[in-house]
Amino acid sequence: MSSQPTPLYRFLGPRFWPLWLALGVVRLLVALPFGAQCIVGRGIGRVAFLLGGKRKAIAARNLELAFPELDPAARRRLLLQHFQSLGMSVIETGICWWASDERIARLVEVSGLEHVEAALAAGHGGIMLTGHFTTLDLGGRFLTRLAPVSAMYRPHRNPLFEEIMRRGRERSARQAFVKTDVRAMIRALRTNHLVWYAPDQAHQRGKYSAVVPFFGVPAPTNTATSAFARLGGAPVIPFFPVRLPGRAGYRLEILPPLAGFPGDDPAADAARINRLLEERIRLCPEQYLWVHRRFKPAGADGEDYYGPLARRRKRRASS
């Protein structure tokens, strides 16, 4: 079950004022026409690109590892496009939380809904598999309009942001639970719910981890998808929200369930998911979340793909 909401008056202290201001600005931007939102969102991304910083360096390194065939100028153009996409994600998060269902319906075209309908008709729910694209939150909102969906999420360190995020997701999802609540996920599947799930960030701890290729680079990868599918008796249905060019809106693409999943080897299943994600990322590479350290070393003897960036982080952690 979802936790009880925390009253917002508890977040009126001065330390929360900057976040309240930012949330207020985003809330106002949600009222703009979509064309204006595109201009503002991409402008936010361009400003972030010019300011640079650690995340820009991480994204640049990830693009270098994932697309070695591109020359430096092409990768820099892709990096700028990625930051414009990140800027749009700020607006899209606000749309996800505060836009009406009617407006959401006008923004998106859907393909493959029959795969969801078949899964629900079979009575086993479904694991709605996707990746960490910049359209991540909005894609979840698109999906919850169509079927009963439970959402997994990672708690935020800022309690105000955590509360606003949880309220926004629960506005449309049947329930929202933290990604470590395995029992809640299995219970949702067994009660014929769809569960939004993105296992593609670096995962180095515990038994549900394996080092498998991602864009040809060894990457610690979550293997729990196999266990969830087996325990819940649910199909794994890939879906991908895509931001269309210009001001055309979005397309929600729902693919057929993965055949023969899970297999006998969770690592092989994880590699299969990575290959699927690679195929989809290559269709719109600027829309994937490259600011995350995806290629972390697997252990003490693993290659340090981020060099000084990773070393600075280790020094801060030990200080």
N, C-alpha and C positions, 0 to 999 in steps of 0.2 A: 504494500500500500504506500501511497505518497505521504511524505511527512507533512505536518501542519505548517502553514505559512508563518513566517516571522513577520510581526507587524513592522511596517516601514518606518514608523516613528523611532524605532531603535537605531536607525541609521542617520540621525540628524546631526551627529557630531561633526566638527570641522574637518576631520580626516576624510570624510565621505563627500565633502562639497565638490571637489574636482570631478568625481565620478557622477554626481548628480547633474553637474553642468553638462558633461559629455552626453549623458543619457537624455537630457532635455533637448540638446541640439539634434541628436539622432531622431528623437520623437517628432520634432518639427519637420525634419527632412522627409519623414514618412508621408507627410501630407502633400509633398510636391508631386507633380506629374512625373511619370516614369522617365521621360526624356530628360527632364531636369535632374532627376536623381542620378542618371548615368553620367551627366556632365560633372556633378558635384563629387560623386564617388570616385571617378577616375582622376579628378583633381586632387582629392585626398591622397590617392595612391602616388601621384607624381610628386607631391610634397614629401611624402614619406621616403620616396626613392632619393630625392635630392638630399634629405637629411642623413641618409645612409644609416650607419649603426651596425650592431652585431647581427641583427636578423637579415639585413641585406647581404652581409658577408656570408652567412650560412646559406642563404638561397643561391648566391652566386656559385658557391662551392658545390652545392647539390646539382645545379644545372651543368656544371663542368663534368661531374661524375656521370650523370645520366645521359648527357648528350655530347659525348666527346667528338662526334662527327661534325658538330657546328663550329664555325670559326668564332673567335672572340667577339667580333662585332655582332654576329647573329645572336650569340648568347646574351650580350648586353641588351639587345632589343627585346629578347624574350624576358629578361629580368625586369625591364621597365614595364612590359605588358603584365607581368605577374604582379607587380606592385599596384598597377592600375586595377587589377582584379581584386587585390586585397582591399583597396579603397572601396570598391563596389561592395565587398562583403560586409563592410560597416553598415552601409545602407540596407543591404539585404537582411542583416540580422534584425534591424529595426522593423522591416517589412514583416519578417517572420513573427515577431512578437506582437505587433500592434495593428497590422493591416486587417481589413475585414475579409471574410471568406469570399465575398463577391469580387473584391479587387484581386485577390489571389487567383481566382478562377480566370480572370481576364488576362493574367500575365503568362499562363503556362498552357502548353499543349502536351498531352500525355499519349504515350504509345506503350503497348504491352500490358495493359490493365488486365487482360484475360489471364495472365499468369498468376496474378494476385487472387483473382476471383476463383480460379481452380484450386489454389492452395487452401483458401478459406472454405470452399465447398467440401474439401477432403477432411476438414476438421482438425488439422494439425498445425495451424498457424503457419508462420514462415519467418525465416531469418532474412531480413532485407539488407543485403550486403552492399556496402558502398565504400568509398574512400574519403580521405580528408581533402575534399575540394573546397575552394573558397565559397562555393554555393551550398556548403554543407547544411547550415541551419535552414535555409530557405527550401532546400530539397526535402528536408523532413516535414516542413509545413505543407508542401505540395502533396506529400504522401498521405499525411493524416487526414486530408480532405476526402480521401478515397476509401479508407478502410480503418478498422480499429488498430491503432499502432501504439506500442510502448517504446519509449526512447531511453537508451542508455547514454550516460554522459559522464564527463570527468568533473569532479567538484572544483570550483574556482577558489583561489586563496582569499580573494576579497569577498567578505560575507554579503555585502550589498549586491555586488554583481551576481553572486551565486543565487541570491533570492530572486532578483529580477529575471535571471536566466531560467530558473526553475519555473517561475510563474508563466513565463512566455511559452515554454515547452508544454506545460500542463494545460495551457489554454486549448491546445488542439490534440495532444496525445492523451491516450487513456490513462497512462501513468508514466512517470519518469523516475528512473532509479540509477544509482551510481554504477559505473561499469564493473565494479567488484562484487556486486550483488548477484551472484550466479543463480541463487535460488529464485530470485524474482524473475530473472530471465526465463528460466525453465518453466516456472509457473505460468508466465504469460503465454509461452508457446503451447503449453498443454491446455490452456483455456482458449485456444484458437485465436490468439492475437498475432499480429505481425510485430517483430522487434527490429528496430533500426540498429544496425551494427556496422562499425567501421574498424577493422582490426589491423590497419596498415601503418600505424606508427611504431617506432622502434620498441621492441619488447625484449628485455634482456634477463628477466628474473623469473624463477619458478620453473615448474615442469612444462608449462605451456609456452615454450620458446624454442626456436630453432633458427640457425643461420642458413638462409636460403637466398638465392640471387634476386635482386630487384634492380632492373635496368643493368643487369650483368655484374652488379657489385654485391658482394656478400653483405647481408643486412639481417640483424636480429629481428625475428618476425614472430608474431602471435600465432600459435597453433590451436588456440581454444575453439576456433570455429568448428572444427571437426567434432570435438566433445559436445558442444552445444547442439549441433545438428543430431548427433546420436542420442543424447539424453532427452531432447525435446521431441524426437521423431519428426522433425520439421524439415521441409525443403529449404535450400539456400537460394534465394532469388536475388540476383544482382540488379541494382538500379543506380542510375546516374542522372543527376540534374545538370543540365548544360545551359550556360548563358549564351544566348544566340547573338550574332553580330549586330552591331548598331543598337537600335532600340526595339528590337523585335521580341524581347521578352525571354522566355525560357522553354526548354523542352525537358520533360521528365521521361527518360527512357528506361523501361522495365524489361529486363531480358528473361529468357526462359530459365527455369531452375537448373542448377548445375547437375548434370547427369552423373550418376555413380558417386555421389558425394554424401557422406564421407567415405574415403577409401581406407585401406589398411594402414597407411602411413601418414600421420598428421603433418609431418614435414613436407611430404609430397603434396598434400592438400594445400598447405600454405604456399608452396611454390606455384601451384596452379592458380591460386587467387592472385598472387603477385603478377603472374603473366597476364591475367585478365585486366588487372589494374593498369599495367603498362600499356596494353592496347588502347584502353580508354583515355589514359593520360595523353598519349601521343596525338589524339584527336583534338585536344584543347590543352596543350601543356601549360599555358599561362594560368589556367584555372585550378591547377593542383597546388597544395599547400607546401611550398618548397622552403619555407622559413623554419621548418622543423628539422632537427638533426636525425635524419632517417638512416644514415649509414654509420651509426655508432659502432665502435669496435666490439667484438663479441666477448673479449676478456682482456686480461693484462697483456697478452701477447698479440692482441688484434691490432691491425693497422689503424693509426690515428688519422682519419680522413679530414679532420678539421684543424689539425696543427695547432697554431697559437690560440685559436678560439677555444678549443677544448682544454688547453693547458691553463688558460686564464680562468675558466670555469672551475677547474679542479683546485686552483689556488684559493679562489674565493670560498669554496666549500670547506677547505681545510683551515681557513683563518677564523 
